[in-house]
Structure formats: structure tokens, C-alpha cells
Amino acid sequence: MHEFHVPELHCQSCVTTLAAQIRRLDPVAEVNGLVSERRLLVKADLSESELLLVLSSAGYAATPIT
């Protein structure tokens, strides 16, 4: 499970957009957003760096939460 702080995560539409981008690379990825906390939780067969690249390519800066 990967967890990211995404400051631009303002609504459920943002979560849906990011989930779609992640699922282009991993169709069975589980993506959940906690909009009020600006957090994105991702369970996928992608590395943290791959996920950060996907988020960045979609226009969302993200920082891993450890």
C-alpha cells in the first residue's frame, strides 16, 4: 500500500481522475482518496516512483507519506 499527500486533491472528481490514470498501468489497482486530508491511498503493482510519475503527469504534485 502506498500513501501520498496530494495538496491539489480537492474533490472526488480529482480522485476519480487519478484512479483512471493509475489503472491505465495497473487495471486492478485500488485507489482511495481522503479528500478532507488531501491523502491518496493506492494498492497497485507499481513502484512508488512509478506512481509519483503518474500523479505528476496528471498534474498533481504528491509527496509519499511514510
Buried (B, 14 or more C-beta within 10 A) or exposed (E): EBBBBBEEBEEEEBBEBBBEBBBEBBEEBEBEBEBEEBBBBBEBEBEBEBBBEBBEEBEBEBEEEE
